């Protein structure tokens, strides 16, 4: 049985409740490090027909596929979702907009051209919006789609985020089941560069079937290899989402989310090597049993330091972090590699 077949079987056992087609899946405000400044951001997740790859199996850690609509929203529905999401930014005088679909904003089967045209035009007309970031799989980054977007965002900065996850084709195929290669990512990034579009690259720390040490070293290598094509690298820490292969393994004691000490080590090493590259991480769910964590005593403090570094890009924010559990993490880095695939659980 293939990995994709296993993931698909797990997905098919889940029940998705019908939801209004004119309401976004989620909307929130926050702050991001943008070109040396800390800026207000509005993040919106559209409820679309869903990621095409997720429908045929998809990624081992992704539960966002369950945020998709039970039927395909119309272009008017998607524009309505956008307008409702924008209300959240009413207090901002200046902000960046990040658009996610749990798939690809540039896929016309998810976001029809009419909807994309209207949404981008509304963003261009809003003088408060200085930058727009959309997420897409690499196969949809073409000259045609990028020129379409740029024709609407004439005076607004534009960036495309790609979930590369790792620069290793072996890990991306056999641990993540991502459905594309590093060469596909490079080709998409080169098309973006040729059109003057920046690329934000997402990496994933500790997908299944990797030891803590393997996962740590993979991200250090991936930052190095993806840095050539990226204006920003964001490192996501794998958490246990419902209805995923990760959850299946976690429930059986066969998977542990990454240690926060691992991302601290990664950020220190990569930022020293690439001081001018923006490298960020938001430890979602830090300290929770399904999320990345150290011990109960230090998880909150370490997570806050990671977030502070992501805003400042100053390594001093990661200095002075100490806890007794750091010694356990150091032992895990050694023992995890010789435990024949079973995670060392504290």
Long-range contacts (C-beta under 8 A, 24 or more apart in sequence): 3-60, 3-174, 3-177, 3-245, 4-56, 4-57, 4-58, 4-177, 5-57, 6-245, 7-57, 7-58, 7-59, 7-60, 7-177, 7-244, 7-245, 8-56, 8-57, 8-58, 10-243, 10-244, 10-245, 10-248, 11-54, 11-57, 11-58, 11-65, 11-243, 13-243, 14-66, 14-242, 14-243, 16-66, 16-68, 16-70, 18-70, 19-47, 19-69, 19-70, 21-47, 21-69, 21-71, 21-73, 21-74, 21-77, 22-73, 22-76, 22-77, 22-80, 22-81, 22-84, 23-47, 23-81, 23-84, 24-81, 24-82, 24-84, 24-85, 25-67, 25-102, 26-67, 27-84, 27-85, 27-88, 28-88, 29-88, 29-89, 29-92, 29-95, 31-311, 32-96, 32-280, 32-311, 33-278, 33-280, 33-310, 33-311, 33-312, 33-313, 34-96, 34-131, 38-311, 38-312, 39-94, 39-95, 39-96, 39-130, 39-131, 40-89, 40-92, 40-94, 40-95, 40-96, 41-95, 41-96, 41-97, 41-98, 42-85, 42-86, 42-88, 42-89, 42-92, 42-95, 42-96, 42-97, 42-98, 43-98, 43-100, 44-81, 44-82, 44-85, 44-86, 44-88, 44-97, 44-98, 44-99, 44-100, 45-100, 45-101, 45-102, 46-78, 46-81, 46-82, 46-99, 46-100, 46-101, 46-105, 46-111, 47-73, 47-81, 48-72, 48-73, 48-78, 48-101, 48-102, 48-103, 48-110, 48-111, 49-73, 49-109, 49-110, 50-102, 50-103, 50-110, 51-101, 51-102, 51-103, 51-104, 51-110, 51-137, 52-103, 52-104, 52-107, 52-109, 52-110, 53-103, 53-137, 53-178, 53-179, 54-102, 54-103, 57-177, 57-179, 58-177, 58-179, 59-165, 59-176, 59-177, 59-178, 60-175, 60-176, 60-177, 60-207, 60-208, 60-244, 60-245, 60-246, 61-176, 61-204, 61-207, 61-208, 61-238, 61-239, 61-241, 61-244, 61-245, 61-246, 62-241, 62-244, 63-241, 63-242, 63-243, 63-244, 63-247, 64-102, 64-241, 65-102, 65-243, 66-242, 66-243, 67-102, 68-102, 68-103, 75-112, 75-114, 75-115, 75-118, 76-115, 78-111, 78-112, 78-115, 78-119, 79-115, 79-118, 79-119, 79-122, 82-119, 82-122, 83-122, 86-122, 86-126, 89-128, 92-128, 93-128, 94-128, 94-130, 95-128, 95-129, 95-130, 96-129, 96-130, 96-131, 96-132, 96-133, 97-123, 97-129, 97-131, 97-132, 97-133, 98-132, 98-133, 98-134, 98-135, 98-161, 99-132, 99-133, 99-134, 99-135, 100-134, 100-135, 101-135, 103-137, 104-135, 104-136, 104-137, 104-140, 105-134, 105-135, 105-136, 106-134, 106-136, 106-140, 106-141, 106-145, 106-149, 106-160, 107-136, 107-137, 107-140, 113-148, 116-148, 116-149, 117-148, 117-152, 120-149, 120-152, 120-153, 121-152, 123-152, 123-153, 123-156, 124-152, 124-153, 124-154, 124-155, 124-156, 129-156, 130-156, 130-157, 131-156, 131-157, 131-158, 131-159, 132-156, 132-157, 132-158, 132-159, 133-158, 133-159, 133-160, 133-161, 133-200, 134-159, 134-160, 134-161, 135-160, 135-161, 135-162, 135-163, 136-160, 136-161, 136-162, 137-162, 137-163, 137-179, 137-180, 138-162, 138-180, 138-184, 138-185, 138-187, 138-188, 138-189, 139-180, 139-184, 139-188, 141-188, 141-189, 141-191, 141-192, 142-191, 143-191, 143-194, 143-195, 146-191, 146-192, 146-195, 146-197, 147-195, 149-197, 150-195, 150-196, 150-197, 157-198, 158-197, 158-198, 159-197, 159-198, 159-199, 159-200, 159-231, 159-232, 160-192, 160-197, 160-198, 160-199, 160-200, 161-199, 161-200, 161-201, 161-202, 161-234, 162-188, 162-189, 162-199, 162-200, 162-201, 162-202, 163-202, 163-204, 164-201, 164-202, 164-203, 164-222, 164-226, 165-202, 165-203, 165-204, 165-207, 166-203, 166-204, 166-207, 166-218, 166-219, 166-222, 167-221, 167-222, 167-224, 167-225, 167-226, 168-218, 168-221, 168-222, 171-207, 171-210, 171-218, 174-209, 175-207, 175-208, 175-209, 175-210, 176-204, 176-207, 182-225, 185-226, 185-229, 186-229, 189-229, 189-230, 190-229, 193-229, 198-231, 198-232, 199-229, 199-230, 199-231, 200-230, 200-231, 200-232, 200-233, 200-234, 201-226, 201-229, 201-230, 201-232, 201-233, 201-234, 202-233, 202-234, 202-235, 202-236, 203-233, 203-234, 203-235, 203-236, 204-235, 204-236, 204-238, 205-235, 205-236, 205-237, 205-238, 205-258, 205-262, 205-263, 205-266, 205-292, 206-237, 206-238, 206-257, 206-258, 206-262, 207-238, 207-246, 208-245, 208-246, 208-249, 208-255, 209-341, 211-336, 211-337, 211-339, 211-343, 212-258, 212-259, 212-262, 212-329, 212-332, 212-333, 212-336, 212-343, 212-344, 213-333, 213-334, 213-336, 213-337, 214-337, 215-258, 215-262, 216-262, 216-265, 216-266, 216-333, 219-266, 219-270, 220-266, 220-269, 220-270, 223-266, 223-270, 223-273, 223-274, 223-277, 223-279, 224-270, 224-273, 224-274, 227-274, 227-277, 230-277, 231-278, 232-277, 232-278, 232-279, 232-280, 233-270, 233-277, 233-278, 233-279, 233-280, 234-279, 234-280, 234-281, 234-282, 235-263, 235-266, 235-267, 235-279, 235-280, 235-281, 236-281, 236-282, 236-284, 237-263, 237-281, 237-283, 237-284, 237-286, 237-291, 237-292, 238-292, 239-284, 239-285, 239-288, 239-290, 239-291, 239-292, 240-290, 240-291, 241-290, 250-290, 253-342, 253-343, 253-345, 254-341, 254-342, 254-343, 255-343, 256-343, 256-344, 256-345, 257-285, 257-290, 257-291, 257-292, 257-293, 258-292, 259-292, 259-293, 259-294, 259-329, 259-332, 260-286, 260-292, 260-293, 260-294, 260-298, 260-299, 260-302, 260-303, 260-306, 261-294, 261-302, 261-325, 261-326, 261-329, 262-329, 263-292, 263-306, 264-302, 264-305, 264-306, 264-318, 264-321, 267-306, 267-309, 267-315, 267-318, 268-315, 268-318, 271-313, 271-315, 272-315, 278-313, 279-313, 280-310, 281-306, 281-310, 282-306, 282-307, 282-310, 283-307, 294-323, 294-325, 294-326, 294-329, 295-323, 295-324, 295-325, 295-328, 295-346, 297-323, 297-325, 298-323, 298-325
